[in-house]
Amino acid sequence: MLTQTDGVAATPALSAAERARNRRRAPVRRLRLGLAVFAIIVGAAVVGQASWRSLASSKLQTQASSTPLLLDKPRFTGVLKDGRPFLITADRAARDPEDEDLVRLTAPTLVRGYGQPNASQATAKSGVYREAAHTLLLTQDVKITNGEGYEFDAPQALIDMRTGEVSGNAGIAGSGPEGSTQANAYDVKDKGDRVILNGRVRTRLEPRR
């Protein structure tokens, strides 16, 4: 039914069914809007959680890579080129976080000819073991004994773990049953049967009685 008043255009009157439909549509529109907003919030939360986990995992990996691997009372064993077994022990070993090939040792001890008669031994306050190069560098208060009564003191000793040869260029001093010696540098070869001394060599021989 159309109604009209003076100066006002006629508008169609809504039926009761249409008014009911309009009343039902308003809550539906609000529900759809609410679901859309909820979906956006959930999506943002999922993305944020994934980003946080990725960041946390990256941080943990960075911390793990920068933390050195520590070992208490480590033992390294092997066989020299001449067939002699060797044993390296220490109070502590720490793998360098920036160089996996390098292991730093605290109070290391090397035994060449481990388990055999007349085994030689070298001790120090600190050391560096390079796995790829098969070398052990002993530093600070190095003491070397050859199993035959000879004892040597040196600031450092570089040991080739393949051949068993020992060398140092910071001096050495030692004594044994047949005398004493000192020099600025040394090389020990052929299972200790050949010792080469260089630089201000001083030797004192004492004949056996």
C-alpha positions as CSV (number, residue, x, y, z in Angstrom):
1,M,0.0,0.0,0.0
2,L,1.3,3.5,-0.9
3,T,0.8,6.6,1.2
4,Q,1.6,10.2,0.3
5,T,1.7,13.4,2.2
6,D,2.1,16.9,0.8
7,G,5.6,17.6,-0.5
8,V,6.9,14.1,0.3
9,A,7.4,11.4,-2.3
10,A,5.6,8.2,-1.6
11,T,7.7,5.2,-0.3
12,P,6.6,1.6,-0.2
13,A,5.6,0.3,3.2
14,L,7.6,-2.8,4.3
15,S,5.6,-5.9,5.0
16,A,5.9,-7.8,8.3
17,A,7.8,-10.6,6.6
18,E,10.4,-8.1,5.1
19,R,10.8,-6.4,8.4
20,A,11.5,-9.8,10.0
21,R,14.0,-10.7,7.4
22,N,15.8,-7.4,8.0
23,R,15.9,-8.1,11.7
24,R,17.5,-11.5,11.0
25,R,20.0,-10.1,8.5
26,A,21.6,-7.6,11.0
27,P,22.8,-10.3,13.5
28,V,24.1,-12.4,10.5
29,R,26.1,-9.5,9.2
30,R,27.6,-8.9,12.6
31,L,28.4,-12.6,13.0
32,R,30.2,-12.6,9.6
33,L,32.1,-9.6,10.5
34,G,33.1,-11.1,13.8
35,L,34.2,-14.3,12.2
36,A,36.3,-12.4,9.7
37,V,38.0,-10.4,12.4
38,F,38.6,-13.6,14.4
39,A,40.1,-15.3,11.4
40,I,42.5,-12.4,10.9
41,I,43.5,-12.5,14.6
42,V,44.1,-16.2,14.5
43,G,46.2,-15.9,11.3
44,A,48.3,-13.2,12.8
45,A,48.9,-15.3,15.9
46,V,50.0,-18.3,13.9
47,V,52.4,-16.2,11.8
48,G,53.7,-14.5,14.9
49,Q,54.2,-17.9,16.7
50,A,56.0,-19.4,13.7
51,S,58.3,-16.3,13.5
52,W,59.0,-16.5,17.3
53,R,59.9,-20.2,17.1
54,S,62.1,-19.6,14.1
55,L,63.9,-16.7,15.9
56,A,64.2,-18.8,19.1
57,S,65.6,-21.8,17.2
58,S,68.1,-19.6,15.4
59,K,69.2,-18.0,18.7
60,L,69.6,-21.5,20.3
61,Q,71.7,-22.7,17.3
62,T,73.8,-19.6,17.5
63,Q,74.4,-20.1,21.2
64,A,75.2,-23.8,20.7
65,S,77.7,-23.0,17.9
66,S,79.4,-20.4,20.1
67,T,79.6,-22.6,23.1
68,P,82.7,-24.9,23.1
69,L,82.3,-28.6,23.7
70,L,83.9,-29.5,27.0
71,L,85.1,-32.9,28.1
72,D,86.4,-33.8,31.6
73,K,89.2,-36.4,31.8
74,P,89.4,-37.0,28.0
75,R,91.4,-39.9,26.5
76,F,92.8,-39.9,23.0
77,T,94.4,-43.1,21.7
78,G,96.1,-44.2,18.5
79,V,99.1,-45.7,16.9
80,L,102.2,-44.0,15.6
81,K,103.7,-44.6,12.2
82,D,106.3,-46.9,13.7
83,G,103.7,-49.0,15.4
84,R,103.9,-47.7,18.9
85,P,100.6,-47.0,20.6
86,F,100.1,-43.6,22.2
87,L,97.8,-42.2,24.8
88,I,96.8,-38.6,25.4
89,T,95.0,-37.6,28.6
90,A,94.1,-34.3,30.2
91,D,92.1,-32.8,33.0
92,R,89.9,-31.1,30.5
93,A,89.5,-30.7,26.8
94,A,87.6,-27.9,25.0
95,R,86.9,-27.8,21.2
96,D,87.4,-24.4,19.8
97,P,83.9,-22.9,18.8
98,E,85.4,-21.3,15.7
99,D,87.8,-24.1,14.6
100,E,86.4,-27.6,15.1
101,D,89.8,-29.0,14.2
102,L,91.4,-27.5,17.3
103,V,91.1,-29.0,20.8
104,R,92.5,-27.1,23.8
105,L,93.8,-29.3,26.6
106,T,94.4,-28.5,30.3
107,A,97.2,-30.4,32.0
108,P,97.8,-32.8,29.1
109,T,99.9,-36.0,29.3
110,L,101.2,-37.9,26.3
111,V,102.6,-41.4,26.6
112,R,104.4,-42.8,23.6
113,G,104.7,-46.6,23.6
114,Y,101.7,-46.8,25.9
115,G,101.7,-50.2,27.7
116,Q,105.2,-51.1,26.5
117,P,108.6,-51.1,28.3
118,N,110.5,-47.9,28.3
119,A,107.6,-45.8,27.3
120,S,108.3,-42.0,27.0
121,Q,106.1,-39.4,28.6
122,A,105.5,-35.7,28.1
123,T,103.5,-33.5,30.4
124,A,102.6,-29.8,30.4
125,K,100.2,-27.3,31.9
126,S,98.4,-26.7,28.6
127,G,98.3,-28.0,25.1
128,V,96.6,-27.7,21.7
129,Y,95.7,-30.8,19.7
130,R,95.1,-30.4,15.9
131,E,93.2,-33.4,14.6
132,A,93.7,-32.8,10.9
133,A,97.4,-32.1,11.2
134,H,97.9,-34.9,13.8
135,T,100.0,-32.6,16.0
136,L,100.1,-31.9,19.7
137,L,101.7,-28.7,20.9
138,L,102.6,-28.7,24.6
139,T,103.2,-25.4,26.4
140,Q,104.0,-24.1,29.8
141,D,106.3,-26.2,32.0
142,V,106.9,-29.0,29.6
143,K,108.6,-32.1,31.1
144,I,109.8,-35.0,28.9
145,T,111.1,-38.4,30.1
146,N,112.3,-41.1,27.8
147,G,111.9,-44.1,30.1
148,E,115.7,-44.6,30.3
149,G,116.4,-42.1,33.1
150,Y,116.6,-38.9,31.0
151,E,114.5,-35.9,32.0
152,F,114.1,-32.7,29.9
153,D,112.4,-29.4,30.6
154,A,111.3,-27.1,27.8
155,P,109.0,-24.1,27.3
156,Q,107.2,-26.0,24.5
157,A,107.2,-29.2,22.6
158,L,105.6,-29.9,19.2
159,I,104.8,-33.6,18.7
160,D,103.9,-35.2,15.4
161,M,101.4,-37.9,16.3
162,R,102.0,-39.8,13.1
163,T,105.8,-40.3,13.5
164,G,106.3,-39.5,17.2
165,E,109.0,-36.9,16.5
166,V,109.4,-34.1,19.0
167,S,110.7,-30.6,18.3
168,G,111.0,-27.2,20.0
169,N,112.6,-23.8,19.2
170,A,112.3,-22.2,22.6
171,G,115.1,-24.0,24.4
172,I,115.6,-27.2,26.3
173,A,117.6,-28.4,29.3
174,G,117.9,-31.9,30.6
175,S,120.0,-34.5,32.4
176,G,120.4,-38.2,32.7
177,P,122.7,-41.1,33.6
178,E,125.4,-40.0,31.3
179,G,125.3,-36.2,31.7
180,S,123.4,-33.0,31.1
181,T,122.7,-30.8,28.1
182,Q,121.0,-27.6,27.1
183,A,120.3,-25.8,23.8
184,N,118.1,-23.2,22.1
185,A,116.3,-25.7,19.9
186,Y,116.0,-29.5,19.5
187,D,114.6,-32.3,17.4
188,V,114.0,-35.9,18.6
189,K,113.8,-38.5,15.9
190,D,114.0,-42.3,15.4
191,K,112.1,-43.2,18.5
192,G,114.4,-41.0,20.5
193,D,117.6,-42.6,19.3
194,R,118.7,-39.4,17.5
195,V,118.6,-36.0,19.2
196,I,119.6,-32.9,17.2
197,L,120.5,-29.8,19.3
198,N,120.9,-26.4,17.8
199,G,121.9,-22.9,19.2
200,R,124.2,-22.4,22.1
201,V,124.5,-26.1,22.8
202,R,126.2,-27.0,26.1
203,T,126.8,-30.6,27.1
204,R,128.4,-32.2,30.1
205,L,129.2,-35.9,30.0
206,E,129.6,-38.0,33.1
207,P,131.2,-41.4,32.6
208,R,129.4,-44.3,34.2
209,R,131.0,-45.8,37.2
